Amino acid sequence: MFRISILMIGFTLGKFLPPHNGHIHLIREGARQVDRMYVLMCSIEREPIPGYLRHHWMKKIFADDPNIQVIHVTDENPQEPIDHPDFWRIWAGTFERNLPEKPNIFFSSETYGFDLERELGIKHILIDLQRNTIPVSARYIRQEPFKHWEYIPAEVRPYYVKKIVLTGPESVGKSVLTEQLARHFQTEWLPEYGRTYYEEKMPHFEYMGISHIAGGHLMLEEQALSKANKILFLDTDLILTQIWSEIYFNQCPDWIIEVNHQPRQRAALYLLLKPDLPWIDDGTRSYGHIREEQFQTIRRELEKRRMKYVIIEGDFENRLAQAITAVERQILPEIRNS
Ligand SMILES: NC(=O)c1ccc[n+]([C@@H]2O[C@H](COP(=O)([O-])OP(=O)(O)OC[C@H]3O[C@@H](n4cnc5c(N)ncnc54)[C@H](O)[C@@H]3O)[C@@H](O)[C@H]2O)c1
């Protein structure tokens, strides 16, 4: 006797704007009940978080389960049945074009799942309509990300972390202060990658080093952002790398300029350290005599780019106190109120 086995193919869809633990609960619960689970990650142009980014997050989140496949759908479809008389025919076409095989079950926590069942003849399984297990919605997260931090997956948190960048001329105590601030606010910090590179790899600094520095910085920044507790302190950033490249070499690699155009690159706050501490020549610093000039240049550049910045001055103790106050005044209210 042969046994006929019918594979159960499940799917769900959503905007995942952004993905949160409620979505993950729905998808994993669905995946538990079927042989293969497809997730249609639908984005349209006008949405506030780019579709490619959400797709990237979703793929990372479910990378551990080979039975869950995330598919990016970019059809500019009507969003509600009321938007178009052929709503369900349009969506049926989207499902046919994007799902690699015919599904038997649709999972959602929406009552429209039953309309889909009626219109397209695919069984609907409703999961947690009241959202009791994970009481959150994507709208809540968009409106108040920090209030709902616990429901934001680690893959998505970097998008919301507030970056605070310390900058200034050489020998102004940047790295020490960056670390102290991270300790005070119980979060992560990122040392200046360029300095490590400069010290380890290059006897004489050259233009080609800029791309290495920027690439290394970006990679480490991504790692630090995913571990950060709402705030990340950085000893310099990519925008400053561009500024220094333009100052020293009169040019900057195109890809760095392009990355810096992304809104995510902009830090929430810059702490600009004044060169009023004695200069220490440790062998890697060659521009000690022009520290005041460098300070004014960075200041001009931050203003030109309309970056929010606070000047930090005085001895080490005063610098720490001023920096803490700046973060408490400029950043913490945003975190507490959203
Ligand atoms: N409204 C309709 O009748 C209809 C029909 C077909 C397609 N669509 C499309 O479907 C997409 C729906 O996007 P969206 O923003 O509603 O979905 P979403 O990205 O917010 O959510 C995706 C799925 O996760 C579920 N979910 C959300 N929070 C949950 C939680 N806390 N616990 C458990 N499950 C949770 C949702 O109910 C949904 O099933 C849109 O592209 C829309 O155009 C809508």
The ligand as an ORCA input file, in Angstrom:
! r2SCAN-3c Opt
* xyz 0 1
  N      -6.658     44.535      4.204
  C      -6.834     43.551      3.341
  O      -7.945     43.071      3.113
  C      -5.647     42.999      2.582
  C      -5.816     41.897      1.770
  C      -4.732     41.394      1.060
  C      -3.495     41.968      1.190
  N      -3.348     43.031      2.014
  C      -2.004     43.590      2.133
  O      -1.395     42.928      3.222
  C      -0.382     43.754      3.775
  C      -0.712     43.835      5.265
  O       0.203     44.604      5.890
  P       0.058     44.910      7.420
  O       0.757     46.202      7.638
  O      -1.360     44.793      7.878
  O       0.791     43.710      8.047
  P       1.931     43.729      9.113
  O       3.208     43.770      8.404
  O       1.702     44.704     10.195
  O       1.675     42.288      9.739
  C       1.943     41.104      9.068
  C       1.191     40.000      9.754
  O       1.583     39.922     11.131
  C       0.450     39.971     11.955
  N       0.765     40.608     13.245
  C       1.038     41.916     13.472
  N       1.283     42.138     14.783
  C       1.156     40.945     15.409
  C       1.294     40.523     16.767
  N       1.602     41.386     17.735
  N       1.103     39.220     17.048
  C       0.800     38.343     16.064
  N       0.665     38.676     14.759
  C       0.840     39.966     14.438
  C      -0.550     40.776     11.149
  O      -1.873     40.531     11.586
  C      -0.307     40.238      9.763
  O      -0.978     39.022      9.585
  C      -0.438     45.064      3.034
  O       0.515     45.068      1.998
  C      -1.861     45.042      2.438
  O      -2.003     45.803      1.282
  C      -4.383     43.542      2.729
*
